[in-house]
Protein backbone atom coordinates (compact mmCIF):
# COMPACT_ATOMS: atom_id res chain seq x y z
CA UNK A 1 0.00 0.00 0.00
CA UNK A 2 2.95 2.30 0.66
CA UNK A 3 4.15 2.06 -2.94
CA UNK A 4 0.73 3.07 -4.24
CA UNK A 5 0.65 6.07 -1.90
CA UNK A 6 4.07 7.22 -3.09
CA UNK A 7 3.05 6.78 -6.70
CA UNK A 8 -0.11 8.86 -6.19
CA UNK A 9 1.86 11.60 -4.43
CA UNK A 10 4.39 11.66 -7.27
CA UNK A 11 1.58 11.80 -9.84
CA UNK A 12 0.02 14.72 -7.96
CA UNK A 13 3.30 16.61 -7.88
CA UNK A 14 3.81 16.06 -11.61
CA UNK A 15 0.30 17.40 -12.27
CA UNK A 16 1.03 20.51 -10.16
CA UNK A 17 4.31 21.18 -11.98
CA UNK A 18 2.65 20.76 -15.38
CA UNK A 19 -0.16 23.08 -14.35
CA UNK A 20 2.30 25.78 -13.31
CA UNK A 21 4.19 25.37 -16.58
CA UNK A 22 0.97 25.76 -18.56
CA UNK A 23 0.17 28.94 -16.64
CA UNK A 24 3.64 30.43 -17.08
CA UNK A 25 4.28 29.08 -20.59
CA UNK A 26 2.96 32.07 -22.53
CA UNK A 27 5.07 34.42 -20.39
CA UNK A 28 8.38 32.73 -21.23
CA UNK A 29 10.06 34.84 -23.93
CA UNK A 30 10.70 32.98 -27.18
CA UNK A 31 8.83 29.84 -26.13
CA UNK A 32 7.01 28.42 -29.13
CA UNK A 33 8.62 30.84 -31.56
CA UNK A 34 11.94 29.18 -32.22
CA UNK A 35 13.41 29.04 -35.76
CA UNK A 36 12.57 25.33 -36.18
CA UNK A 37 8.88 25.64 -35.32
CA UNK A 38 6.45 25.31 -38.22
CA UNK A 39 3.37 27.52 -38.47
CA UNK A 40 0.94 27.09 -41.38
CA UNK A 41 -1.94 29.55 -41.69
CA UNK A 42 -4.69 29.11 -44.23
CA UNK A 43 -8.07 30.79 -44.56
CA UNK A 44 -9.82 29.06 -41.66
CA UNK A 45 -7.11 26.72 -40.38
CA UNK A 46 -3.94 27.20 -38.40
CA UNK A 47 -1.48 24.33 -37.93
CA UNK A 48 1.37 24.69 -35.45
CA UNK A 49 4.14 22.07 -35.21
CA UNK A 50 6.65 22.98 -32.45
CA UNK A 51 9.65 20.90 -33.60
CA UNK A 52 12.45 23.05 -32.17
CA UNK A 53 10.54 23.81 -28.97
CA UNK A 54 9.92 20.09 -28.41
CA UNK A 55 13.60 19.35 -28.95
CA UNK A 56 14.71 22.03 -26.47
CA UNK A 57 12.20 20.87 -23.85
CA UNK A 58 13.30 17.27 -24.33
CA UNK A 59 16.98 18.14 -23.86
CA UNK A 60 16.29 20.25 -20.77
CA UNK A 61 14.13 17.55 -19.17
CA UNK A 62 16.69 14.84 -19.98
CA UNK A 63 19.48 16.86 -18.35
CA UNK A 64 17.30 17.69 -15.34
CA UNK A 65 16.24 14.07 -14.78
CA UNK A 66 19.82 12.80 -15.18
CA UNK A 67 21.03 15.42 -12.70
CA UNK A 68 18.34 14.50 -10.15
CA UNK A 69 18.81 10.73 -10.45
CA UNK A 70 22.59 10.77 -10.02
C-alpha positions as CSV (number, residue, x, y, z in Angstrom):
1,X,0.0,0.0,0.0
2,X,3.0,2.3,0.7
3,X,4.1,2.1,-2.9
4,X,0.7,3.1,-4.2
5,X,0.6,6.1,-1.9
6,X,4.1,7.2,-3.1
7,X,3.0,6.8,-6.7
8,X,-0.1,8.9,-6.2
9,X,1.9,11.6,-4.4
10,X,4.4,11.7,-7.3
11,X,1.6,11.8,-9.8
12,X,0.0,14.7,-8.0
13,X,3.3,16.6,-7.9
14,X,3.8,16.1,-11.6
15,X,0.3,17.4,-12.3
16,X,1.0,20.5,-10.2
17,X,4.3,21.2,-12.0
18,X,2.6,20.8,-15.4
19,X,-0.2,23.1,-14.4
20,X,2.3,25.8,-13.3
21,X,4.2,25.4,-16.6
22,X,1.0,25.8,-18.6
23,X,0.2,28.9,-16.6
24,X,3.6,30.4,-17.1
25,X,4.3,29.1,-20.6
26,X,3.0,32.1,-22.5
27,X,5.1,34.4,-20.4
28,X,8.4,32.7,-21.2
29,X,10.1,34.8,-23.9
30,X,10.7,33.0,-27.2
31,X,8.8,29.8,-26.1
32,X,7.0,28.4,-29.1
33,X,8.6,30.8,-31.6
34,X,11.9,29.2,-32.2
35,X,13.4,29.0,-35.8
36,X,12.6,25.3,-36.2
37,X,8.9,25.6,-35.3
38,X,6.5,25.3,-38.2
39,X,3.4,27.5,-38.5
40,X,0.9,27.1,-41.4
41,X,-1.9,29.6,-41.7
42,X,-4.7,29.1,-44.2
43,X,-8.1,30.8,-44.6
44,X,-9.8,29.1,-41.7
45,X,-7.1,26.7,-40.4
46,X,-3.9,27.2,-38.4
47,X,-1.5,24.3,-37.9
48,X,1.4,24.7,-35.5
49,X,4.1,22.1,-35.2
50,X,6.7,23.0,-32.5
51,X,9.7,20.9,-33.6
52,X,12.5,23.1,-32.2
53,X,10.5,23.8,-29.0
54,X,9.9,20.1,-28.4
55,X,13.6,19.4,-28.9
56,X,14.7,22.0,-26.5
57,X,12.2,20.9,-23.8
58,X,13.3,17.3,-24.3
59,X,17.0,18.1,-23.9
60,X,16.3,20.2,-20.8
61,X,14.1,17.5,-19.2
62,X,16.7,14.8,-20.0
63,X,19.5,16.9,-18.3
64,X,17.3,17.7,-15.3
65,X,16.2,14.1,-14.8
66,X,19.8,12.8,-15.2
67,X,21.0,15.4,-12.7
68,X,18.3,14.5,-10.1
69,X,18.8,10.7,-10.5
70,X,22.6,10.8,-10.0
